[in-house]
């Protein structure tokens, strides 16, 4: 149980919040009451629920959400339809990447280049430097005019409780980057790594605030950077809280092909298959995020808690991704039973790679060294990379041949295997491979 979970259990135990919520659908609470009844937990940390997984257990059980309404005051309300959160997973799968080539060479820049992006501000600043933002917005003139925290203006919002209107005033909001053109203001929320869903407050409060302050059209956008990929997603808001609509989205590589041509047959023949690592079988679905962990390791991602904080997910997911990086041979524990990690030689190779293509090839090589994945990828190749033809039962049976997992757990782990195969399909072109040998996985 996380610190937030423990703190919120205390708060609901000590205050009659649930009774009030059941009666009228919402309840107001002050920051002082939150801190007092949680035994000193900071209210801003208690209210930080930027994804569904970050919600405390009691919020999940009772379908609750929380919003700041004043400096030092919050509203907790019933959100049965989960309008507070917007799912992004389906959008990423719909967006095909495209190659972007800047009109000039930015290779002379040493303080800001694509090989050393390790923060949200660096990611958005680099995209602005190479005119990627102008390309997406179709603006000829676009200037950075907004960044950082500020106190909001006063504006009303209608929460999904019988259209109850809440007046928001003087709350702290943050804009990662705001750009102004002659006719519009573009407000960006920036993240390192893809996320499955997000709390719409991150876009909604800045949107409402600047709608009060400007007559120009306010355009809310989400920006993601992960392993050399730049995602930009544009949204629009309706009149009520939770009325959020996807407008358009794009994904860009910069000066790199969308798919990397790989002779998988040749790669198989040059691979020395190892033993399955003595670490939990992978449960981390996003391989780009595994690479992000390694690339940003020097920024302090040495524990699962630090990984969780960096990517804004819970420690359980942090553990999944750390174990996946260990499984692939990029990280290792500093000593047996240690909670801290260090880079391996292969991890160092990833950090010194010059581009996305080099990193991805190194990752593929590490995947093929693992006996279970070696056989599964070989089968994938035999079936001409027809992913739907790979049934979960087949994958789980191969996993169980090499790893001591029961039938149910192996089936669950198969979903991660399928995600990794989708990553290969997304990033690599195997069309030039010759017909594979039926004995290709039989190596010394």
N, C-alpha and C positions, 0 to 999 in steps of 0.2 A: 504494500500500500504506500502511495507517495505521500509526501508531506502535505500536499494540498488535500488529498483524500482524508487524511487523519484530521486536518484542521477543520474541514467542512463537516465531518461527522460530529465533532465537538460543537460546532456552531448550531447545527440543527438539533442536537441533543439538548442544548442549553437555552435555546430560544424557540418560541412557538411558531416558527416560520411556516412549516407545512400546513398547520391548521389555518393560518391566514391565507395561504395560497389556495388551499382547497375551497375556501369560502368565496374569495373574490378573484382568484386567478393570478394574483401578484402580491408582492409585499416590498416595501422600501426598507432599506437598512443602511446605517451609516458606516463609514470606514472605522470609526472608533469602536462601534459595537463588534464589527468583524475582528478587529485586532484583539479586543478584550476577550471575547468568547473563544477565540482560536488559540489563546495563550501566546499571543505575540506575533502571529504570522502576518506579514505585510499585506494589506488589502490589495495592492496592485498585483501581487503574486497570486492571491486567492482568486482574483477576477480574470486572470490570464488563461483563457480557454479558447485558444486560436484555432484549434481543430477539435473534431468530435472525440478523438482519443484522449485529448487533454482534459476533458470534463471529469470532475470527480465522480465517484461511483454513485453518490446520492443524487447528483444531477441527472445521470443516465437513468437511474431507476425511476425517477419521477418526471422525466422529460422536462427539465428546467433549463432556463437560460438566464444569464445575468448581463446587465448593461449599466455603465456609469451614466448618471443623469445630472449630477452636479459635482463640483469638487468636494469629495468626501461623502458622496451619497450614491447608492446603487439601487436598481430595481431587479428583483428576482421574479421571473414570471413563467407560467406554464407555456410550453412550446411544443404541443403535441405533434405538429407537422414538421418540426425541426426546421423552421424557416430561418433560423439563425445561421445555419450552415449550408454551404453550397458545395455539391460534389463536383470534383474536377476530373476524376479518373476517366470518365467517358470522353471528355474533350481531348485529352492527350492522345488517345487512341485514334481520334478522328483527324488529327492534324499531321499532315505529311510534311517532313522537313524540306527546305529548299536551300540551295547554296547561295550565299551572299558574297559578292566580291566588291569591296570598297573601290571607289574611283581613284584613290591614291594609296600609296604604300605607307603604312603606319609602323613599319618595322623598326624605324629609328627611335621610337618611343621606348625608353627603358623603365620608366616609372609606372607605366600603365600599359600592359600588353596581355594578350589573351592567355599566355602560358602562366601568368602569375595572378589570376583572378581568385581572390580568397575571401571576398566580402561582398555584401549586397551593394554597397556604394561603388566599389570597383566594377562590378558587373554592369550596372546601369550606366556608369560614366564611360565605360569602354563602348557600350552600344551607342551612346550619344556621340562619342568621338568619331566613330566610323560611319556616322549618319544612318545607322540602322533604325533609329527611332523616327527619323524623317521619312525613311522609306516606308515604314509601317503606317505612319499617320498620313502620309502623302502631303506633308507640309514642307514648304520651301524654307520657312523661317520658324525655328523652334528653339527657345531659350530656357535654360534652367533658372527658375525664379523662386521655387519653393523647396525647402528641405528642412526636416527636423520637427521638433515638438513645439506645440503652441496650445494656448487655451482657445476653446471653441467659442463661436458666437452662440446666440440663443436660437434654437430651432425645435419644432415639434416633430415627433415621430409617432406613428400608430403601431403599437405592438399587437400581435395576434390574439388579443383577449377582448372580444366584443368591440374591436376597433378602439380600444382604450388609448387615449392620446397622452404621451409623456413629453414634458417639456425638458429638453436638454440644454444646459447652459454652463459654460465655463469648465467643461471637462477637458482633460488633456488628450490631444490627438497628435498623431505623428504621420507625416508624409515622407516616405523614403525619397521621392523625387517628384517635383512638379514642374512641368514645362508649359510655357505659354506661347501661343501663336497669335497672329492678329485677330483671330475669331474664337479660339478655344483655349481651354486650360486642361492639360492632361495630367492626371494624378496617378502615380504609380505606387503600388505596393510591391516590394521586391523580396524575393526569397532565393536562398541557395538550396537547390534541389527541388524536385517536384514534390507536391503534396497531394493527398487524396481529396481533401476538402478544406474549406477555410470558413472562419467566422466572418460573415459579411460586414460586421462592424468595421473591420479594417479598411474597407472601401467606402462604406456607407457614411460614417461620421465625417471623413474628409470631404466627401461629395456634398453632404448637406451643409457643411460649414462654408465651403467655397461657393455654393449656390446662393448663400446669404450675402456673400461679400463681393460677388462679381455678376455682371450681366452677361458674361460670355458663357458659351456652352461648356459644361464641366464633363469631362470624359474620364471615367474610372477604368484603370487597367491593372492587371496582374502581370508581373514580369518574373520569370524563373531562369536561373542559370544553372546548368548541370553538365559537367564533363564536356565542355565545348559546344553545348547547345543553348541557344537563346530562344525562350518561349515568350511571346507577348499575347495576352488575352484581353480583349476589350469587352466591357459590360455596359449595361444601361440599367437604371433604376426606375421603377414605377412610383406610385404615390405612397404605397404602404411599405412598412418594414418587411423585408423578406421578398419583396417583388423585384427580383434580380433576373436579368436576361443576358445571355451570351450573345454578343454581336458578331465578333470575328476573332480569329486567332491564327498565328503563324509561328513556325519554328524555323530557325536559321542555323546553318553552320557557316563559318567564316573562312573563306579561302580553303575549304576542304570539301571533298566529294561527300555526297549524302550517304552513299554506301561504298564500303571499301571492298575491292575485289580480292577474294581469298581463294587460293587453291587448297581446299580443305583436305582433299585426298593426299596431297603432298605433305600437309601439316600433320595429318594422322601418322604417316610413315616416319616422320622425324620426332614423334612424341614418345617419351619414355613414361609409361604409366606407373604411378606411384601407388601407395596404399591409401585407403580412405583416411583422412585426418582424424585424430582423436579429439573431435570437437562436435557439438551438435550439428546435425545435418541442416543445410541452409533453409532459413525461413524468411530471408530478405528478398523481396521481389524485384527491387529496383537496382540493377547492376550499375547504372550511372552513379547512383548514390554511394555505392561501395567504392567506386573510383574517387568520388568527391571526398570521402573520408580520408583516403590515402593522400590525395593531393594536398588536403588542408591539415594533414596530421601535425605539421610544425606549428600550427596555430593553436595547439593545445588539445587536440582531439585524442587524448591519451587514455580516456576512460569511457565507459558506456554512458555515464552521466554527462560528460562533456559532449559526446556525440549527440545525445538526446537534446541538449540545450541548443547546439548549433543548428540542428535540423527541425527544432520545435516539435518533437514528438516524445512520447513517454519513454521511460527507461527500459521497458520491456522491448520496445522496438530498437532502442539503442543497443541492447544486448544482441538482438537478432543480427543487426548490421555489423557489429564488431565481430561476432562469431563467423559471419559470412566472409569477412575480410581475412580472418584467421584461416578458415577453410580453404580459401583460394591462395593462401601463402603470402599475403601482403603484410599481415600483422602477426605478431606473436606476443605472448605474455612475457613480461620482463623476468619473471621467475614463476615457478609452479605456484598455483593458487593466488597469484597476484591479480589485483583488479586493474592494474595499469598495463598498457600495451607499448610495443615498440615496433618500428618498421623492420621488416626483413630485407634481404638483398633484393628480392623481387619487388617489394614495396618501394625501395629506393629507385629501382628502374622506372616504376610508374611516375614517381615525382620528377624524375629527370627527363621524361619523354617530352619531345618537342611539340607534339600535337595529339589530337584526339585519336587519329588513326593508329599511331604507335601504341597509345594506352590500350585501345580496344584489342589490338592484336596480342599484346602481352596478356590481357585478361583471358582471351580465347585460349591461348596456350596453357594457361593455368587451369582452365576448365577441363581441357582434354587430358590433363595429367591425372585427374580423379577417375578411378575405375568405373564408378556408376555413370558419371556424365560421359565418359569416353564411349561406353556402350550405347547410351541413349542418343548421343549426337551421331554416332555411326548409324544407328537405326533411322534417325531423322534424315540422314543423307541417303540411305538406301531407299527411303520412301519419297525421294525427290523433294525434300523439304516441305512436305505437305503436313502442316502442323495439325489440322483436324484429324488426320489419320493416326496420330499418336494418342492412343487411349490411356486414360489414367491407370487402368488396371495393368497395362503393359509397363508403364513407367514405374508404378509402385512395386511390381514384381522384380524389376531390375534393381531398384533401390534396396529391397530386402535381401537380394543376393549378396550385397556387399556391406550392408549396415544392419545392425540389430535393432530393427523397429518392428512394431506390430503392424498388422494389416491396416488398421484405422489411421495410425500416425503416418505410415508410408503414403497413404492416399492423400493426406493433408500436405505432406512435403512435395507431392507431385505437382501441386499448384505452383510452387516456387520454381520447380524444374521447367514447367511450361512457360513461366514468365521469363526465364533465362533464355529459352529457345526463341521466344518472341523477340527478345533483345537482339539475338543473333540475326534473326530475320529482318529486323528493323535496320540494323547497322551494316550488314555485310551482304555481298553479292557472291553467291557460290555458283553462278550459272556456267562458269567455264570449267567446272570440275569434270573429270572423266567419270565414267560409271564406276562406282565404288566396288571394291572387292568384298565378298561376303565374309572374308576372314580378316577384315581390316583391323579389328580390335585385338587380335591375337598377337601380342608383342611380348618380347622378353622383358 
